[in-house]
């Protein structure tokens, strides 16, 4: 049976970890109490009369430990069995106190009376335990109340948004019924009483007398057990959203749903893609033209001369935003229920260790969160799922895919196949001497260097490209395993949803890597066997690597629901967002993926070269020199080296534009320095002079220092001078500090890989292309190592702000009109 402490650690909300009861600390206090009681029992056996008298006084203390516990934690209003041992004081916490979260509230303090008030060791241990228990209980109560108020306020806002959306959709249906020719816009009525009487008629289904029928029952004590204090318990409503506040009646519903000089409702859709940006600019122009038109003035009878127009596309976007907000609210309420249940169970476990009574049962506790979840679920089913509960649950509670043993089996099978094929490939290549040093082809020569050089220039880039790609994917799977073990909520950070096919799990990633590399190695093994048998001149044999590339591209874009379609399409959407970085709103997963591309420059250059080789038809004539000697293609290869840094710099610029944080501009400077270093490297490769070498060393050194500072301080959050962990940070997920110091040293060493451009290392008789592959693999390994600490820091930032759900912006906003 799993221990409760492990169950508690495994089920708590990671971002709220510091707000949960410190169960391990309370267990340590219990052990101290137990140790003090054992010492007292040992003194009782000494045989002295004084100790015997002390034992006589210990009996009621032990009875008090097991029976005089605050009944409020169990949801019971029964008075304590012993009123003369403890007394619980309830005080009002000031809003500015350090332990208050979101305002004041009630705090509880236990006073020990009778025999417990003495100065003996066991009484002191009991006093310390209850002081700790009070502190933990007050912390839990304050956090729960703060989150409860936050979700209640959010729910009321969403109820109001739903009322506005329902009225707009009703107006659209009435408009289409009265004028079928109008199908692309939603027009409002005028300021007349007849139409305004139906505005915002949708109200809460909760009756007013239900608003105060239930008490908030967060884990609290029964303060002293007196009837007067029981009557003073706060009652905060039934847990429903309640009726929304009265909304001023709008007189026209358009881009700005405006009234005649009173209030207007603005529809704010985030500009996350180019189409929304263009639509927003069009709306601004139309609104400006409408303001200049005299027909916008109110008529004497109170109606509007020119009716406003709301595009149906905007309404769909608004409905999608509200639906997403409801999903996040429902998720947050689920987290709040988990928070309540786990904390209640922890208190019960701790108190049962005191009581030692097996028959004690915990009564049902009713909280607002349960009522709120029911209402959110009901609203979502009615308005977003067409009264189809099963469809609604796909959004609110996405079904988790079951772990399959078949995935593990096929992962092992494909790994074995890959290992066998790769070993055979290496043996065959070594016997043929393919990876030994050979003169590189010079500019102006079409071919040359023999069969070995020809193979290394045409077929080897295919193998190295796939090896770098799936090595990166394998390291990402290892990151996922490490994040899971360390309770890093990477799914929330990447905003990935398990719905619609589910997100990739570590075993899925490992299966994809093993199966893909087994297929690649098998094809390349067959191709090498044919080449060594003398079929290297055949165009069909030379087309085998092209066939392999084509199969993987077709699989990536395949619309059929096979081979993790949802994950493939999400990957393509992320690539689209990266390529068009300034036009799309940048989220965490976008710039995280762009950072991965910055470490895959050799793979991108190999892809560019292979595209040139096969698209130009050079494989039929085996003229690989065309893609090496052509000036325009060489310039394109250099441009490919700059692209990942350019995309990342544009993302920083877009984030600065959206958020106004100047740190994004400083981050942009880091990628500009990387582009300058890449340019200096290109200049040195073209002209190996002392001036070019000096420029390369100076620019690359500056860029490396810039990148190391950003890695350690910004991305990893380390090197904090005032941290309790020297030169690290206050909060660490890994227990061993030495791992962080080692990781910083390893990142420093791997960041210096650019020195190979200057040193020109020679590893025996290995071909330079193989050496370049190993250096590129080291950069991929550095990036995989960097990924873990980057998300660890992001998770700790979320946990520091208790951010467990994302905040979805709401579309409708009231503004005053002059």
N, C-alpha and C positions, 0 to 999 in steps of 0.2 A: 504494500500500500504506500502511495506517495505521501511524504510528509507534508503537512499543511504549509510549512514555510516555503517549500519548493513550489507547491501549488499556488501559493500567494504571489510569489515572484513571477511565476509563469503566466498568471492571468491578469495582473494589474496593467493599467494603461501606462505605457512607457513614458509618455510626456507628462503624466501626473504623478510620477513615482515619488517625488519629494512631498507630495500632499497626502500620500497614504500614511496610515499608522506605521510607525517603525516597530514592526513585530519582533525583530531580532533584538532590539534594544530592550523591549519590555521583557523578553525571555531572560536576558542577562540580569535584569533587576529581580526577576522571580528567583533565579538561582542564588542571588545574594540573600534574598529573604529566606530561602530554604537553608542556606548555609548558616545563617544567623540562628534559625530555629534548631538546627542540629547541634550547634555549639551550646545553646541553652539546655537542650536535652542532655548533653554530656555533663554539664555542670550539675544537673539534677541527680545524676548517678553518683556523685562524689560522696553523698551520705550526710552532708552537713544540714543542720536545721535551716540555715539561711537559704541554702539552695532549694530545700524542700518547700519553704515558703514562696520562693520565687517561682517554683514549678506550679504551686497552687494558683499563682496569679497568671501563669502562662496559659492555663487551660482556657479561661475565657478569651484570651487573646487569640489562640488558635481557632476557637469557635468563631470569633469575630472575623478571622481571615476567611473562614469557609462559608459563613452564613450572612455576614453583614455587608453585602455588596449592593451597589446602586441598582435598583430594580428597573430604572428607566431604560437601561441598555437593552433589556429584554422585552421592551414594549409593555411592561406591566405597571399598573398604577397602585399595586399593593404596597403598603408601608413596609419599611425594613423590619426585620425581626428584632433588632436590637437598636433602640434609639439612643442609647447612651455611649456608643462606641465611636461613631463618626457623625459628622454634621457637614452637609454640603451647602456652601454658600454660592448663590448666583449673583454675579455682578454684571454691570453694563460696561462693555468694552468701549473705550473711546475710539472714535474713527481714526485718530492719528497714531494709534498704538502700533507697535512693530508687528504684532501677530495678527492684526486685523487685515483681512483681505476684502477690499471693496466696501469698507464702512464698518460701523460698530455692530455690536451684537452681544448676546449673553455669553459669559464665560463662567466656568465652574471651578470651585476650589474646595478641596476636601480637608476638613479639620478632624484630627484624631482626638478622641475624648477618652476618658476613663483610663484603663490600664495601658492603652496605646500611647498616652501622652508622656510616658516616662522617658528617661534618657538612656534606656538599655539599648544594646546593639540591635536586637531583633526589632524593637519598636522603631528605631531609626531607619532600619532597612525598609520596614513597611511604610513609614512616612515618605521615604524617598521614592518607593514604588508608586504610591498614590499621587505624588507630585508629578511624576513622569506620566502617569496615566491621565491626569488632568490636562497636562500640556498636549498630549497626543489627541485627546478627545476634543479639546477646544480647537486645535488645528484642523481636525477633520470637519467639525461643525462649521467653522468659518469658511473653509473652502467650499463645502457643499452649498451653504447658503449663497455664497457669491456666484457660483456656477448656476444655481437654480434661478436666481434673479436674472442672470444674463440670458438663460434660455427662455425664461418667461417673457422678457422684453423682446427677444428675437421672435418668439412665437406671435406676439401681438403685432409686430411689424409685418410678419408674413401673412397674418390674417387680413390686415389692412391691404397688403399688396394683392391678395387673392380677391378681395372685394372689388378693387379697381379693375383687375384683369377680367373678372366675371362681367362687370358692367360694360367694359369695352367690347368683349366678345358678344354680349347680348345686343349691344348697339349695332355691331357689324351684321348680325343675323337679321335684325329688324330692317336695316338699311338694304340688305340684299333681297329680303322679301318684298319690300315696297318698291325697289328699283333693281330688277334682276340684272340690268346692264352694268351696274357697278359691282365689280368683283375684285378689284385690286386695291381697294382702300376702305378704311373704316371711318365713316363720318358721324359726327355727333349731331344732336339736335341743337336748337337754340337755347335761349335763356328762359324759355317758357316754363310755366309751372307743370304742364302736363308731362313733359319729358323729364324734367328734373325730379319729379316725384318717384321715378323708378331708379334714380341714381343711388348707388351704394345701399340698396335695399337688403343686400345679403349681410346678415349678422350672425353672431355666434349662436350655435344650437344650445348653449348652456343657459338655463334659466337663472335669473338674478339671485334667487334664493339658494342656488347651489354654490354660489361663489365663496361662502364662508362655512361650509359644512364639515370640513375636515382639517385636522391639525397637521402641521408640518412635523414629521417624525424623523428628523435626522437623529443619528446616534447621540442622545443626550441623557444626562442623569436625572433622577428624581431628586430635586434639591431638598433634602431633609425629610421628604415624605409628608409634609404638612398639607392640609386641605387648602389653605390660603394660597400657598405657592403653586399648587396645582391649578388653581383658578386663574393664575396670572400667566399661564403659558400662552405664547403668541399663536394666533391662528391666522394663516396667511392665504386662505383660499383653497379651492378644491383642486388646483393643479391644472385648470383649463386656461385657455388664452383670454377668456373673457370677451366682452364686447369691445370692438375697437372704438377709439375716440371718434366723436362726430367729425365727419369730413366736410369741408365746405363744398357746396354743390357746384360742380363745374358747368359751364354753359356751352363749352365746345370741346370736343375731344379730337385733338390733332397731334402734330409733332410735339407741340406744347399744348396740352389739353387745358385751354385757358378759359377764364371767366371774364366778364366785362369789368375790368378794373379791380378784380378781387384776388383770386388765386388761380394758379395754373399748375397743371401736372406735367412735368417733364419726363420723357422716357429716355433714360441714359443707358445706352448699350455700349459696353467696353469695346474699344477699337482694337480688337485682337488680331484682325486680318485685313488685307487690302480692301476687300469688298465692303466691310463695315466702315472703313475709313472713307471710301468714296461716297458711300451712302450718307455718312455724317456731314461731309462737305456739301453734298447736294441739299441736305435738309437746312444747313445754315444759310445757303443762298436763297432757298425758297422762303425761309422765315424772314430774311431781310427784305425780300421783295414784298412779302405779305405785310410787313410793318409799314412800308412806304405806300402801300395801297390804301386809298381812302375807304375802300369797301370793308376794311377791317373794323371800322368804327361801329359801335352799337347803335341799332335803330331805336327810335323812341319807344317802341313797344317792348324793348328789352332783348330782342333777338339779335343774332350776329348776321351781318350782311353776307360774309363769305365764310362758309363753314370750313373748319380745320379738317385735315386729313391725316390719318395714321396709317402707315403702310402695314399691310398684313405681315410682311417679313419681320418688321419690328415687333409686332405682337408675338410672333412665333419665338423670336429671340427672348422677349420678355418672359414668355411662358417657360422657356427652357431654363432661364436664370432662376425663376421662382421654384421650379421643380428641383433644380440642383440645391437651392437653399433649403428646401424641405428635406431632401436626402441628408444633407449635412447636419441639420437640426436633429433629425431622427437618430443619426449616428451618435451625435453628442449626447442625446438623452440615453442612448444605450450605454455609452461610457459612464454616464452619471449613475445609472442603475448598477453597473458593475462596481463602480466606486463605493456605492452604498453597501452592496452585498458583501464585498470582500472586507471592507472595514468592519462591518457588523460581525462578520464571521471571525475576524481577528480578535475583536474585543471579547467575543464569546469564548474563543479558545483560551485566551489569557485568563479570563475569569473562571473558566472551568478548571484550569490548573490550580486556581485558588480553592475553589469549592470542593473538588474531589467528589462530587456527587454525580453519579452517572445518569440519574433520572431527570436532570434539569433540562427542560425544553425551551427553545427560543420561540416566542410568539411571532406571528406574522407582523411585519412592519409595513405600514402603508405610507408611501412617499408621493410627492407630487410628480416625480419623474414617470411613474407608471401611468398616471392619468394623462400626462402630457403626451407620452408615446402613443397611447390609444387614440388621442385626438388627432395627432399628426398623421397617424396611419389612416384614420378615417377620411381626413381631408384629401390625402394623396390618392386614395382609392377612388374617391368621387370625382376629383377634378383632373387627375393626370393619368388615370388608368381605365376610365370608362366603367367604373364599378367592377372591374376585374381585379380581385384581390391577388390572384396568382401573378398577374402581370405587375402589380404594384410591388410585390415582394421581391421581384427581380431587381428592382432599383433599391428598395429599402434594406433588404437582407439578401444580397447576392449569394447564391449557393456556392459553397467552396467545393472545388473538385476533389474527389477522393484520391488519396495517394494509391497508386497502382504498383503492385510488385512487378508487373510486366515492364515498367519503365526501368526499374533497377536491373532486371534481367537483360534487357536489350542494351542497356548502357554497358554492362560488363561484357556482353557478347561483342558489341561494336569496338570496345576498347581492345579486346583481345585480337580482333581482326586487324585493327589499325596497327597494333604493336608488331604483329607478324608481318604484315605487308611492308611496314616502314623498315623493319630490320632487313627484309629481303631486298628492298630498294637500295638501302645504304650499302649492302654487301655488293650488289650488282654495280652500283655507281663507283665504288672503291676499286673493284676489279677492272673497270673500264678506265679508271683514272680521270673521271670527269671533274672532280672537285679540286684537282691539283692546279697549281699556278700555270697560267698560259697567258701570252701577250694579249692585251686588250685590243680590239679593233680600232684602228686609227681613222681619223676623219679623212674622207676622200676615198676610202676603200669600201667597196660594196660588201664583200665578205672576206673571210680570211681567218686564219688561226686553226683550221682543221675542224673535225667533227666535234671535238670537245668544246671549243669556243662556240660553235654553232648551237650546240645543245644548251649551253649555259646562257646564251643570249635569247633563246626562243622558248624553251620549255621550262627552264629553271625558274624564271620569274613567276610562272603560274603556281608552282609549288610553294615558293616563298611567300607569295601574296596570300594564299589560302592559309598557310601556316601562321602568319602574323595575325590574320583576322580571327582564326579560331583559337589561337593562344589568348587573344584579348577576351574573347567570349568565355573561355574556360576560366580565366582569372575573375571575370565578372561573376561566374557561378560560385567561385571560392569566396568572393566578397559577400554574396548573398548568404552563404552558410555562416560566415563570420558575423554578419549583421544580425542574423536570426539568433545565434548563440548569445550575442551581447544585447539582445532586445532593442536593436536599432530599427525603428519603424520606417524602413526604406520605401514601403508601399505608399505611406502617407506623404513622404517627402517627394516622391516622383509622381504623386497624384495618379497612380495606376489603379484601375478598378478591376476586381476579380470577376465582374459581370461580363457577359458576351464572350464566353470562351475562356475567360480567366487569364491572369497574368502568368508569366513564366515562373516556374519554381526552380530551385537549384538542380533537381534531378532532371528536369526538362532541358535545362541549359547543358548539362553534362551529356545527355543523350544526343542533343543536336550537334555538339562538338565531336563526340566520338563517331557518330554515324557519318557526318560530313567529311571528317578527316579520313575515315576508312574508305569512303568513296573516292576522295581525291587521290589518296595514296594508291588505291587499287588501279585507277585509271592511269596514273603516272607510272606505275610499275609495268603495266601492259605496254604503254608507249615506249618506255626505255627498253623493254625486251625487244620490241620491233625495231627500234633504232639500232641496237647492237647486232641484230641479225642482218643488217644491211638494207633495211627499208627506209632509211632516213630521207632519201630523195623523193619518196612518194608523197604527193600532195595530200592524199587521204590520211597518211600517218601524221603528217604535220598538222592536220586539221583536228586531231584528237584533243589537244588542250583547248582549242577554240570550242569544240563541242562541250567540254566540261564547263567552260565559262558560260556558255549559252544556257545550259541546263540550270545552273544556279541562278542566273538572271530570270529565267522563266519561272522558276520556283518562287523567287522573291516577289514577283508581280502576279503570281497565280491567284485568280479571284475565287477559286474553289476553296471550300472550308477544309483544307488539309494542311498539315505541317504548320500548325500554330498560326492560322490566318490572322487572328486579331493582333497578335504580337508583331507579325510581319507588316501589317498595315500601319500599326502604331509607329514602327520604326521608319516607314516611308514618310509618314506625316511629320515626324521629328526632323528627318532629313530635309523635307520641304521647308519647314520653319527655319532651319539653319541656313539653307541656301538663300532664302529671302529674308534674312535676319532683320533688316531695318523695318520691314513691312508687317511683321508678326510680333505680337506681344511675347516677351521672353519669360519662360517659366523655368523652374529648376531643372527639369529633365532636358530641356533644350540646350542650356549652356553646359550641362554635365556631358551630354553627348558631343557637343562641339569641342570640349576639352579632350575627349577621347580621340577625336579626329586629329587634334594637334600632335598626338603621339603616333599617328598612323601615316605620316607623310611618306615614308618609303613605300608603304602599300599603295597609296594613291598614285605615286609616280610609276610603280609597276603596272597598275591598272591603266594608266594613260599610255604607257609604252605598248602594252598588249593590245589595247584598242586600236592604236595606230597600225600595229603589225598585222592584225587580222582584217581590219576594215579596209586598209589600203591594198590588200591582196598580196602583200609581200611574202606570205607564207607559201604561196604557190611557186615563187621563184627563189625562195630562201634568201631573199635580199634583206636581211635584218638591218643592214647599214643605212637604209633609207630613213628609218625612224631615229637613227642616231645622228646622222650627218645633216639632215634637213634643218635649216636655221629656224624656221617658223615652229617646227615641232619641238625643237630644243627650247625655244622661248616659252612654248606652252607648258613644257615640263617644269620650267622654273616657276611659271605662274601657279601651277598646281601646288608647288611647295609653299607658296604664300597664302593660298586660299583658306586653309583652316584658321590661320591667325587673323586673316581679314574678317572672316565670318564671326570669329569670337570678338573682335574689336567692335564690329557693328552691333553685336548683341549688347555689349557694354554701353554703347552710345544709345541704344533704344531703352535700356533700363534707366539710364540717366534721364532721358527725356520723359519717361513715364513716372519715375519716382523722385527725381530731383536730387538724388544723393550723389555728391561729388566723388565719393569713393569709387563709383563706377568709372569715372573719368581716369582716376589713378590706375584702376585695373586695365582700362583701355591702353594706357601708356605701357603696361607690361607687354601686351601683344604687339604694339608698335615696335618696341625694342626687339622682340623676337623676329619680326619681319626685317628689321635692319640687320640683325645677325645673320639671317638667311641670305639677305642680299650681299653681305660681306663675304659669305661663304661662296656664293656664286661668282663674285668678282675674283676671289682667290683661285677658284678652279679654272677660270679663263686665263688669268695672268698671275702666275706664281712668282711674284716679285716680293721684295722685302716690304715695300709700302703696302701691298695688299695683305701680306701676313700681319703686319702691325695693326692695320685697320681691323682685320678679322679678330685678333686677340683682344683688342680694346673694346670693340662693340660686343663681342660674345661674352666677355667677362662682365661687362656692365649688365647685359641682359640676364646672365646667370645669377648675379647678386640680387637683381630685381625680382627674379622668379623665386629664388630661395626665400627671400623675405616674405613674399606673398604666400608661398606655400606654408611656411611655419607660423606666421602671425595671423594672416587673414583666413586662409583656407582650413588650417588645422587648429587655429586658436591657441597656439603654444607660445613659448618665450614670453610669458607674462611675468614681469619682474616681481610683483607683489603677491604671487600665487603661493599658497601653502605647500605646493609641490614645486620645488625649485626649478625655474625656467620651463615649467609646463603650464598647466591651468588648474583651477581649483577642482573641477569635476573631471574625473577620469573614469572611463568605462572599463578599461583593462586594469587589472589589479597590480601588475608589475610595472613600476615606473621605468625600469631599464628598457622595456620594449620601446617606449617612446624615444628615449635617447638613441637607441640603436636605429630606429626608423628615420630619425632626423639625419644621422650620419650616412645611412644607406641612400637616402634621397639626395644628399649632397654629392656623394660619389657618382650616382647615376646621372645627375644633372650635368656632370662634366664630360659627358660622352662626346661633346663636340670637339674635344681635344684630339680625337682620332683624325680629324681633318688636318691638323697641324703635324702630329707625330707620325702618321702613316704607319701604324703598327703592322708587323708582318708575323703571322702565326705559322711559322714553319713554311710548308709548301702549299698551304691552303689558298684556294682562289680568292681573289679580293671580293667577289660577290658573296661568297660564303661568310667572309669576315663582316661585310656590311650587313648581312642578314642577322648575325649574332648581335651586333651593336643595335640594330633596330629592335630585336627581341628584348634586349635589356631596357630600352625605352618603354616598351609595352609593359614589361614587368614593373618598372617604376610607376607607370600610370595605374596599374592594378593595385599596387601598394598604396599609392596616393589616394585612391578611391575610398578605401576603408576609413581613413582619418578624416577625409572631407565630409563624408556622411555622418561620422561620429560627431563632428563639431556641429553640423546642421541639426542633428537630433538633440544635442545638448542645448542648443539655442532654443529649439521648440519646447523642450522640457523646462527651461528656465522661465519661459513665458506661459507655461501650461497650455500650449497650443496643440491640441489633439485633433481638431477638425479645421478645415479651411473655411474662411469667411467668404461667402458668395455675395457679390454686390447686388443690390436690389434695383430694379429698373425704374420704378415710379418714385418721383420726388416732387414735393410741393414747393413752389416758389411764389413769391409775391410779385404781382404785376403793378407797374406804375400807371 
